[in-house]
Structures are given as C-alpha cells and as structure tokens.
Amino acid sequence: MSSFEKKAANEKDAEFEDHHHVEVSDELSPELEALLKTEPLNGLSNVEVAERIAQFGKNEITEKKTNPFLKFLSYFTGAIAYLIELAFILSGVVEDWVDFGIIGALLVINALIGFIE
C-alpha cells in the first residue's frame, strides 16, 4: 500500500468537528462583569468615571523620555562594536589612515542607521 493510499484510508477514519467562528461576543462572562463593577450595556455614569479617575488615575502609560545624544552613543556599545572600535584605534596607532577612515565612517554610519530606525 502506497503512502498516498494510507493517507486516504486514514482520512476516511478521521472524525471532524463543526467549528463556528465568532468575531465578537456581546456577552461578558460573569467573572469579568463582576471585576468591571459596571453594567456593560449602559457603561459608566459621569460620577462613576470621576470616582474611578480619582481612585485609579487616567488610563494612560507615561512615556519615558531618553536623552537623544545618550541614545546615539549607546549604538557604540556591545561586544562587536568594541572589537570594531579596537580595530579603529589600532589602525590609527599603526597610521593606516585609509582603514582608520573607513572603519570610523562605518561605525558612525551604523550608529546613525540604528538611531534613525
């Protein structure tokens, strides 16, 4: 019996369930409804909104600001970056100015691309 025939025989013996896809359910589970402490169809009154804002604060995430210059400098850190920086320094020590310029330019271009992205 070929593998195709075995597969066809196995498919005949397989049982399939009907599956109904539901995009959005209008009903909330009782546990979630109790946790929300509100009626989902009516929402919150203005008084309840004010109380919840006073108790929990606004529903927002504060953005942490980072110094752009420090973020740019962070692209010069890491194991591979340190090795390339070592090659940059060594090429300057041995006065191989072409390699020094190319490696320096690549370091800065890499940092710029990372910063812009």
Protein Blocks (a to p, Z undefined) as FASTA:
>chain_A
ZZklmmmmmmmmpccddddddfbdcbdcfklmmmnopafklopafklmmmmmmmnopadd
ddddddfklmmmmmmgcjklmmmmmmmmmmmmnopaklmmmmmmmmmmmmmmmmmZZ
